[in-house]
Amino acid sequence: MCLGLSAPSPPSTVLLSFALLLSFLLAGGPVSAWRPWPQNGQMNVTDYAFGDSKKYEGSSEFVKLRYHMGPVLTTKITVHTIWYGKWDRSQKKIIREFINSISATNSPHPSVAGWWRTVQLYTDQTGANISKTVRLGEEKNDRLYSHGKSLTRLSIQSVIKSAITARTRPLPINPRSGLYLLLTAEDVYVQDFCTSVCGFHYFTFPSLVGYTLPYAWVGNSAKLCPGQCAYPFAVPAYIPNLKPFKSPNGDVGVDGMISVIGHEMAELTTNPLANAWYAGQDPSFPVEIADLCEGIYGTGGGGSYTGQVLDARDGATYNMNGIRRRFLVQWLWSHVLNYCTGPNALDH
């Protein structure tokens, strides 16, 4: 399947692009939108999928995760990061080290690489597994907020277009194995941020960007809504007497972003064009491999309980090791085991 367009589109492609754009607008946007905070009594994916299961986190006869024959990222994955707004060097370092840790097989157990092995279990129609190699590619800084401090879902695609068409040091166009990661600073608001999403993934439209590129957006919630999007390092105001966890890298906003980044990267590699791995009948509203494990970070997790996690000597909470850092990242659904799992599972 051709994932990018470099020449003028034939009429059929133009119609397809228009149809995709129309469906995007009617459906309300990207196929995946994640929020880690407890849902204040409302039923969510966790409640539906997990039921009363105690032995295996997420096991349920109701979960029907299927492969819909679309492409997945089986070639070495290159993450091209767009830093939108003002970022401290230390914040960038935390996020870069998390991404670099995905392929770092020599990290201490339980490791980020061990977490990614669940993603690697997923295949395309030829039987090829998702790549075990994830590396950082070129980056682009947009310190001047070129598209403003309030972005819509469609203007996010315009930010990506600006990054790949910049006069100086444009990002490379890599539709087959590139993953474009747009990260917005703490003073940037994105449509539906804090109220229903902390991050989402989708693909760019040729009619807007010129190419079909898988991308994810994640926002820094430190100023706008840490109790929602940096949970459990901050807690929602409506939950009294709940003490937040100490973040492992000393930055509540960025440590909260790490799990959302992991969530979106796992889903983007297994369902980049909304036609590969997901549960449900509607590709515009799929339940993907990370949605099924929302809020689970360890054995016994579910609902508003994170499960069994680890405490560092300084009191920080984590569940996996990277190259030089520790991180708290939600678990993922294994279609082989048919339940949620992670490298810190007690039954491993």
N, C-alpha and C positions, 0 to 999 in steps of 0.2 A: 504493500500500500504506500502510495506517495503521500508523505506527511507535510510537504511544503510546496509552495508555488513560486517559481522564479520567473515565469513567463506570463504574458497576458492570458487570462482565464477564458476558456471556451464558454459558450452560453450555458451549458449544463452545469459547469462549475460555478458560474455566477449565480445561477438559481439556487444551487446547493448552499453557497455561502450566504445568500439572502435568507434562505430557510433557516439556517443555523442561527443567524443573527436574530431573526424573528422569534425562534424558539427560546433563545437566550433571554430576550426581553420579556416574553410572556411567562416564562418559567421563573423569572425573578433572578436569574444569574447562574453562577457556577454550580456544578453538580454536587459539590461537597462543601459543607459549611460546618465548622466544628466549634463547640464551646465546652470547656472542661468543667464549668462550675455546676454544682448540684442544682437540680431544676425546681426547687421550692415546691415540692409536692406534685409536680406535673410528670406524667409518664414520658419517658424518653426512650431512646434506642436500647439503653442498658436494661431498663425495666422489661421491655418487650423480649429481648433476646435471652436474658439470663434466667428469668422466671425464679424458681425456688432452688436452682442448682447450687449445691454446696461443694461438691467434689471438684468439679472443673469450672473455672471461671468462664461464663459465657456459653457453656454447652446447652443446647436447646434443640428440640426436634423441629422448632419453627424456623430455624435459620436455614435458608436455602441459597447459599452463595454459589453462583454459577458463572461459567465462562461463556461470554457472548461472542467469541471468535475475533475480537478486535486485537490490535497490536499492544504489546507491552514493551518495556524498555529492557531489551536483552543485551544490547551492546554497552560497552563501558560508558557509564553515566557521567556526564559533565555538568556540574551545577554552576550556572552563571548567575551571580548575585547582583541585584540592583539595590543599593543603599539609598533610600529616598529620605531626604531630610538630613538632619545633623546627628551623627553617630560618634560616640567616643571610641578611641582605639581599643580600649579594653573590652567594650561590648562586641565589636567586630571579632576580636580574638576568641571570645567564648563561642560564638556561632561558628566561626571557621573551624575551631578545634572539634566541635561536635560533628560537623560534616566530614572532616578528615578521619574521625574515629570510626566511621561506618566501615571502612575497609582495613582498619588497623587490627589485624588478627592476633597481635601479640599483647593487646591490652589485658589487664587482669580480669578474671572472671568475677562477677557477671559483667559482660562487656557490651558496648554499643554494637560491635560486630556480631555478637551472639544474637542480639535483638534483630539485626538485619537478616539473619539467616531465615527467619520466618518469611520475610518478603521474597527471598530467593527461591522459596518452594513454589512460587507461582510461575506458570509457563505460558507460552503462546501456543498457537495451534500446531506448530511444528514440534512441540515438546521442549523448546529452548527455555531455559530458566532466566529469570530476571538477573541482571548482572550483579556479581558480588563486588564489583569495582565501582566506587563512587568517588569522584575527585572534584576538587575545586577548579573551576575554569576562570576565565576573565571576569572582572568585576566592573561595575559602573557606579560612580557616585553622582547623586543629584542633590547637592547640598543647598541649592537655591530654590528648591520646591518648584520646579519649572511648571508643574501642572496645579499648583496651589496646595493648600493644606487641608482641603476637603475633596476627597476623590469618590467618584461613583464606580460601580463595577465596570462600566465600559471605559471610563477614563483610565483605569488601571492598565487596560490594553494599550492606551495611548502612551503611557509611561514606558511600557516595554518597547513600543515602536520607536520612541525617541532614543532609547538605549541602543537599539540595533542599527539606527540610521544616523547616529551622531557624527559630526564632522571629524571629531578627534576620538580615537580609540573606541570605535563602536564595538558592541558585543558581537561575537560571531553568530551567524545564523546556522543553527544546528537542530533541524527538526526531527532527526531520527534518534539521537541519544542525548540531546541537550535538555536540561531542566532549568527553567528560568524562575528564579526565586526573588520576588519583590518584597522587600522588608521596609516597612514604613516606621519612621521615628515616633517618639512618644507624643509629639505635638501634632500628629497628622490623624485626621478622622477619615475613615473609609465607610462607605454606605453599609449600614447594618452592624458596624463594629460595636461591640459591647452589648447590644440589645439581643442579637441572635447569633453572631459569629465572632470568632477570634482569628479565623483564617479560612481560606478556601482554595480550591484548585480548579482549573479548567484548561481550555486551549484558546489561542488567539485566532481571530477570524481573518482570512485572507483579505476580505473587503475592508478591514480596518488596519491591519498590520502588514499585509502582504504575504504572510506565511502562516501556516498552522503550527504553532509552537506550544508545547505543554508548559504551563506556568502555575505557580502557587503564590498567593499573597499571605503574609502574616504580619500583624501589627504589634508594636510595643505598647502594652496597655498600662505602663507604669503611672501615667498621669490621668488617663481617662477612665480606666475601670480595672485596676489590679485584682479586685475581689472577684471579678468575673473571668478574666482571661489569664491571670497569673496564679489562679488557684492550683494547688493548695498552699502556695507561698504567701497568698493573701486570701481573705475569706469574704464572702458576700455579707453585707450589713444585716440581711434578714436572718442570718444564722447566729444566734447569741451564744456566747461562751465557747466558741470554737477557736482554738489557738492555731494560727498558721504555722506551717513548717518553716524551718530556716533554710533558705536557698543555698545550694551547694557552691555557687560561684559568687555570692555576695551581691547579686543584682536581681532583684525580684522580677522586674519587667523582662529582662533577657532570659533568665532561668525559666520564667513562664513561657516565653516564646519557644524554647527548645523543644518542648513536648509537642507544641502545635506544628512546628517545622517538621518534626519526625512523623507526626500524623499525616500531614499533607504530602510529604515525600513518599511515604509508603503507598498512599492511595494514588498518587500521580504516576508512579512507576507501574502499578498493577492495573490502572484504568485511565490512561492518559487522554483518550479521546471519547470517554464515556460509553465505550462499547466493548469492554473487556470483562474484568472481574467485578461483579457486584450482585447484591441480592435485591429482589423486588422486580416488578414488571416495567417500571418507568425509568428509562435512562436519564431523564431530567431530574429525578429525585431518587437516586440510588442509595443503598446502604452498602458502604464499602468496608474494606478489611480493618480499618481503624475505627470507623463508626461503631462497629460491633463490640468494640472493647473500650468505649468511652468511659473515662474515669477509673480504669483499672491499671494499677501499677505493680501489683504483686498478688501472691496467692491469697485467696479469700476476698478479693476486691469485688466491688459492685455497688451500684447506687452512689451514696456519698462516702463510702469507705474505700480508701485507696488500696487496701490489701497490705500484705507484709512487705515493708520496705526496709531500707538499711539506714543506720545512723552513723555519721562520721564522728571522729573524736571531737570535732568542734561543735557538734550538735546539729549539723546540717543533715538534711534528708536526701537520699538518692536511691536509685535502684540499678544503676549500671555505671561502669567505668569506661572512660575514654582514654585517649593517649596520655594526657596529663591531668585530666579533670574528671569530676563526677557529674552525672546528670540524672534527672528524674524524667523518664519518658514513658508514656502509656504503652501498654501491651498491644499486640496485634492478633488478628484472627488467623488461625492456621486451618486451611481447608483440608489438610491431611489428618490433623487431630480432631478437627471439628469443635474447637474451643479456643479461647484466648490464651496466649502464652507469652512468656518473656524469659530473658536469660536468668532472672532471679527467682524463677518458679521453684518452690520447695520440693516438687516431685521430680525434678530433673536429676 
